[in-house]
Amino acid sequence: MTRPLLLVALLLLVPGPAMSQTPADATDNDRPRARDLGIGIGIFQPGEWNAITDVAGVRVGQTTLIEGDGVRTGVTAILPHGGDLFRDRVPAAIHVGNGFGKLVGITQVRELGELETPILLTCTLCVWQAADAMVGWLLERPGMEGVGSINPVVGETNDGGLNDIRSRPVHAEHVREALESADTGPVAEGSVGAGTGTRAFGWKGGMGTASRVLPESLGGWTVGVLVQSNFGGILTIDGAPVGEELGQFSFRGDVRETPPAETDQEDGAGSIMIVIATDAPLSDRNLERLASRAMMGLARTGSFAGNGSGDYIIAFSTAEGVRRGTGGGGGAAPHPVAELPNAATSGLFQGVVEATEEAVINSLLKATTMTGRGGSSAEALPIEATLEVLRRYGVVR
């Protein structure tokens, strides 16, 4: 462990090429996830990894950029399956909780109800480079020689508090690395990928994930959630008012004599990107319904979707029976669709509320303290102080 940590330290001190690997202090740490602390959010059980990758076939890849004393950002790529995403398209939907953001590709997804590319997450001023790089990567794929239109889907949050966002540090090689490294299994959380420079509830935010598997009586479906947390509010963990008890929350300066801390995100500004995957055979219409329920899970963490917060949810289904071909040329024949009926969706709605809430909490618990642009810093959520609050409110024993 000594050499990777030394490498990170040198990169922070000496200007040079951006680091495009997950730093040791971001993921190889003893910081717990929610369930490690005994926080059991909801009634349904998580999958094997308690991650979006519990939905079979879903892959996640991340590139973390730490350069000098200013660049703190990255790229996270989500691939719905390991095949040809352009021709074997998954149904998808987008729900906008609050539209203060730059989500590339939104109108075509809403119009056609499908994805034809991976989903990328990055920083606000890097969405266009990321979109361009992904288009270039896709055009080079086998069988794409005659393609003349691609709808890249790229979301963002503004990490400009810690990251030198005006330098627009994300380049094509970083996007390609995230796409080509995407894999199943455990997903790195906290200060990695698109969450490297983010903040949430006045503390260090980042990437977080969770999943739920429904009982067989409800279909046995899996729903997984991945978040990029970068927003304000009044942190609540499984009902316990952690932010208020620890004196770190939006509007603190308005309701208490103590002046707000620099990182309070006073008006709830910031953003969150939420990506939902499920193996349940849902149409784009019911995926939009599923996506809208994620806002309920977000609210349970203490978010109020402030004016300056871009809150976007993208949901897709990996089920074979609802996938779509390209249907070019206007002569495509109708194909049968095996779709889950409306009456069978309520369990999925409950599952996505639970998984969203837990993914946000995981993003905070796993995030490490980060110092960045101009010496600004975001402190990690204090574990022991948080546990003390959770014990007093009966969340954990």
C-alpha positions, 0 to 999 in steps of 0.5 A: 500500500505504501507505493500507491499512496506515495504516488498519489502524494507526488501527483498532488504536489507535482504538476503533471499528466492527470492520474487516470487510475483509482487512487489508493486513498479513495477506495482501499480504505476502511471507511464503511458502507451503510450495512457495515454499520448496521444500517438496514434501510428498507424491507427488501434485501440487497443483491450479492454486491449491493450494487447496480451490477447486481442486475445481470450484464450491467457494467461500470467503469471509472476513470479518476483524475487527480492532477496537481492541486486543482484537478479533482474530477473523473468519468463514470461509464455505465453499460447496460449489457456487454453486447452491441448497445447501438443495435441491441437497444434497451428501453429507457426513460428519464425523469427530471426532478429539477432541471438545473443541469446539462444532460446531453441526449435527453430529448431523443431518449424521451422521444424514442424511449431507448438508449443506443449508447452507454451512459457517461457521468462527469463534471459540468463543463466536461459533458461535451468533450465526454460526448464527443469522445464516446461518439468517436469510440462508438464509431470505431466499433465493428459494424459501425462503418455506415452509422451517421447518427448517434445519441450519446447520453452524458450527465453531470454535476458541478464539482467546481468547488474542488475541481479546476472545472474551467480547465475542462480536464476530461479528455478522450483517453479518460472516456475511453478508459472508463468505457473499456474498463467497465466490468461487472462485480463490485463498484468503487464508491466515494471519491472516485470517477465522476464523484472525485470532486463532488460534495453533498450535504456539506461533506465530501460526496461521490459515487454510491450504489445499492440494489434490491432483490424482490421476493419471488412472490413479487417476481424476484426482479432486481433493481440497482441504483448508482448515484453521483452525489453533489447536492445540499439539504439536511442529511437524514440517515434512515430517519435520523437527523444526522445533519441537524445533530452535527450542525451541518445543513442547508439554511443553518445560518438562517435558523441558528446563530452559528454562521454557516460553514463554507461547505454548507451548500446553503441553498441546496445547490449542487446536483445529483445524477441517478442511474437505475437498472432493472432486469424486470421487463418494463416499457419506457413508460413504466421505466419513467414511473420507476425513475420518478420514484427515485426522487422519494428515496432522494427526499428521504436522505434530506434533499429538497431539490433546491433551485440550483440542484440538477436532479436527473434520473435515467432508468433502463431495463436489461430484459431481453423481451423488451429490447429493440433493434435499430429498425432502419429503412422503415421496413422493420416488422413488429416484434413481440414484447413480453412486458410486466403489467402495471399491477406488478410494478409496486414492488419495484417502486419500493425497491428503487426508493430503498436502493436510492436512499442507500446509494446516497448514504454509501456515497457519503460514507465511502467518500474520503476527505479531499483538498483541491482547487485553491486549497479548498477542501471537503471533509469526509462525513465523520463516522464516529460522530454519525454513529453516535447520532444513529445510536441515539435515534435507534437506527443502529445498536 
